[in-house]
Amino acid sequence: MNVWLIAATVLLVGLLPCLWVAMRGTIVSALAALELASTITSLALLLIAQGLRRDPFVDLALVSAVLSFAGALAFARFLERWV
């Protein structure tokens, strides 16, 4: 196990508070927690790609970041009437 994979593990542990806020918080705080979780996930995928020396995994992290942003915008649009 190298430094990149250890850093990815630490980041993935950071998803637990985001999950807690997303389940227990208000709608606005849950949306912010989901955005933070998607950012952490994209960074963890980049660290895993570097740690395993697999370049195609970088593409997966990039696609995940773009789709999570678009998904959050759609989710915010859907929740617009309750916020």
Secondary structure, 3 states (H helix, E strand, C coil): CCHHHHHHHHHHHCHHHHHHHHHHCCHHHHHHHHHHHHHHHHHHHHHHHHHHCCCHHHHHHHHHHHHHHHHHHHHHHHHHHCC
